[in-house]
Amino acid sequence: MRASPRTRWVVVFCVLESLLVFGCTAPYSRRGVPIDSRPTPPQPDSTGAVNRPPSDATHADPQTLEQRVAADTLVASAAVKRCAGRKLLPDQEGVFDETRQLLAEVRDAIAIKDWPRAGSVARRARQLSSSLGCR
């Protein structure tokens, strides 16, 4: 015996309704951990000091740092030389001036043999110079 189309729709509707009612409310009926019993995350230091593990650059071989500084400085200097004397857009002029200032800071850091600082500033100069776009 075959069910009528109306009976099929009623069955489908009842199945969908039960899935909707029981399927959607089941996750919400479970209670999680009360907020008062959750562990409190560590709060930042009130002095504003940041405790970071030392970077690899400060513990690297001095010769490796010098090579990295030289490579980054060379790339940034080449980009500045390519743009020197050209008519630049206003945003490029800002990047050009900032890159030259960073290269001067690298020279100052090298003069006092502050290789970690020189490496950091040289890396920033290289990254900044990549947006100059002079060919």
N, C-alpha and C positions, 0 to 999 in steps of 0.2 A: 504494500500500500504506500502510495506516495503522499508526502505532505503538501499541502496547498502553499502557494507562494506567500500568502499572508502568514502562515505558520512559520515558514522559513525566516521571514523578516523579523518576526517576534523573537525567535530563537537567537538570531544574529544580534538583535538589539539587546536582549538580556545578557548575552555573552559580553558584548562590548561594554555595557553598563557595569557589569560586575568587574571587568578588567579595569575600567576607569575608577571605580570606587575603591576596590581593594588593592589594585596595582599601584595607584598613586598615593594612597594613604599609608601603605605599609612602611616605607622608609621614614615617614614623618612620625609614625607612632613609636619608633624606637627612640629612646632618650640617650643622649650622649653624656659625656662627663660634665658635671656641673661646673660652671665657670670659676667658682670659688676653690674647687679642688684641683684646677689645672696648675701646672708649674709656671711660675713667673719667669719670663725671660730676663737675662741679665740687663741691668740698666746701664746707660752710658755714664762714664765718669763725669762728675760735675765740673771738673777742671777743664774739660774740653780736650784732654789729651787722648790721642788715639793709639791704642796698642795694636800695632801691626807686626806681623813677623818680618824680619829683615828680608829685603829683596835679594835676589841672586846677584844683582849688580854690585852690591856692597861687598860680597864675599868672593867675587870672581877674581881670577888671576889679573893682576895689574896690567900685564901685557895685553890680555884679552880686552880689558876695558879701554886701553889706549887705542887698540885697533878698531874697536867699535866706534869710539869717539872720532877717530880719523875718517872712517868710512862715512859716518853720518855727516860730519862737517864737510867732507868733500862733495857729497851729493847736494847739500844745501848751498854751498858756495857756488857750485856750478849753476844751479837754478837762479841764484841771485845775479851771477855774471851774464846769463842769457837775457835777463830782463833789464839789466842796467842800460840806461840811455834810451829806452823805449818809452813810448807813450802808453801808460797803463790806465786801466779803468780805476775808479776810486777805490773799489774793494781790493783790487790787486795792489794798489799803492800801499794800503794798510798792511797787507800780508807781506809785501816787499820790505817795508820799514821794520816790521816786527821780526822778520827773519834775520835782517841785518843786525838788529839789536840782540837777538838770541846768539848769533855768531860771535858778537863782541863779548857776551857773557861766557861763552865757551872758552874764548881766549883768556879771559880773566881767571876762570876756574883752572885752566891748564897751567897758567903762570904760577899758581899757588899749589899745584899738584893735587887738586881736589877732583880726583877722577870720577867718583860717583856723581857729583854734581855736574861735571863736564859731560858725562855720558847722558844724564837726564836732559840737560839743556840741548845737547847736540841732537838727541832723538826728537825733541820737540821741534827744533829748527828744521830737521829733515821732513817731518810730517807736515809742517806748515808750508815749507817750500814746494811740496808736491802739488799744492793747489794754485801755484803761480801760473802755470800753463804757458810760459814763454817757450817757443821752439826755436 
